[in-house]
Structures are given as C-alpha cells and as structure tokens.
C-alpha cells in the first residue's frame, strides 16, 4: 500500500509527549507499505484488533491501544490515507468516519 503521508505520523511522534509512539508508528508504516490489502478482511487478517468503520475508514490500535490511527482505505488504488493520529482520549472526541485532521 502507498501510505499518505508518513510526515503526518512523524509530526505526531516528534511532539514531546508522544515520542514513545515513534517505534510503533514506524512499524505500522513499514507493515502497511509492504501489505497488499484488497479488502477490509485482509486488514483484519493482519490486525485482528483493527476496527472497520464506515466511509472506508479503519482504526488501528497503536502502542497497546495508547494511541489510535484512523486511515481511509482506497483498496483499488492501493492507498492508505492517514486521517488522524492521536491519543486514545483525543480519539474519543472525534468521529472516525469523518475526521480529517491531516
């Protein structure tokens, strides 16, 4: 998959209180860029705790669910578009199906 954009992830982990997110987000990015996800089931097969939402969105638990990553999947184009990355508390204040923070 082509991930748009790693810079969004980098901005998040560069913030002092989120430096511990770097390793898990880099791991997710590496796995996603090597993945071939053609359907939500392909993601669930790799990430059983991922939540499939409406509007082609998937929520990934990062760093033991300390952080949440919302990605819009464009399966046919092979694109995973990062829409939100934040703490669990920040995630609780957004709508995963419409959030577009980045």
C-alpha positions in Angstrom: 0.0 0.0 0.0 1.1 3.6 -0.6 0.7 5.4 2.8 -0.2 9.1 2.6 1.6 10.5 4.5 4.4 9.4 6.7 5.1 13.1 7.5 1.8 13.1 9.4 3.0 10.3 11.6 6.3 11.9 12.1 4.7 15.2 13.2 2.9 13.3 15.9 5.8 11.4 17.3 8.0 14.5 17.2 5.8 16.1 19.8 7.5 15.6 23.2 4.7 13.7 25.0 4.3 11.3 22.1 7.9 10.3 21.4 7.1 6.7 22.5 4.8 6.4 19.5 7.7 6.5 17.1 8.6 2.8 17.1 5.0 1.5 16.9 4.0 4.0 14.2 7.2 3.3 12.1 6.4 -0.5 12.5 2.8 0.1 11.3 4.1 2.2 8.4 6.6 -0.4 7.3 4.0 -3.2 7.5 1.4 -1.1 5.7 3.8 -0.2 2.8 4.6 -3.9 2.3 0.9 -5.0 2.6 -1.5 -5.7 -0.2 -4.9 -5.0 1.3 -7.6 -5.6 -1.2 -10.5 -5.7 1.3 -11.2 -5.0 5.0 -10.9 -8.7 5.7 -7.2 -8.5 4.5 -6.6 -5.9 7.2 -8.5 -7.9 9.9 -6.4 -11.0 8.9 -3.2 -9.0 9.8 -4.6 -6.8 12.6 -7.3 -8.6 14.4 -7.9 -5.6 16.7 -8.4 -3.1 13.8 -11.9 -1.6 13.7 -13.6 -1.4 10.3 -15.7 1.7 10.1 -17.9 3.4 7.6 -16.6 5.8 4.9 -13.8 3.3 4.1 -12.1 4.0 7.4 -10.1 1.7 9.6 -9.0 2.4 13.1 -5.7 0.8 14.3 -4.7 0.5 17.9 -1.1 1.7 18.3 1.3 1.0 21.2 -1.1 -1.3 23.1 -4.1 1.0 22.4 -2.4 4.1 23.9 -2.7 5.7 20.5 -5.2 5.5 17.7 -4.6 5.8 14.0 -7.5 6.4 11.6 -6.8 5.6 8.0 -9.0 5.9 4.9 -8.5 2.9 2.7 -8.7 3.2 -1.1 -8.3 -0.5 -1.8 -8.4 -0.4 -5.7 -5.8 2.4 -5.8 -3.7 0.7 -3.1 -3.7 3.8 -0.9 -3.9 4.1 2.9 -4.5 7.7 3.7 -3.8 8.8 7.3 -6.7 10.9 8.6 -6.0 11.0 12.3 -3.4 10.0 14.8 -3.8 10.8 18.5 -4.1 9.6 22.0 -7.0 7.4 22.9 -8.5 10.4 24.7 -8.2 12.6 21.6 -9.7 9.8 19.5 -12.7 9.6 21.8 -13.6 13.3 20.8 -13.6 12.7 17.0 -15.8 10.8 14.6 -13.6 8.2 12.9 -15.8 8.2 9.8 -15.4 12.0 9.1 -12.2 13.1 10.9 -9.7 14.7 8.6 -7.1 16.3 10.8 -4.2 15.9 8.5 
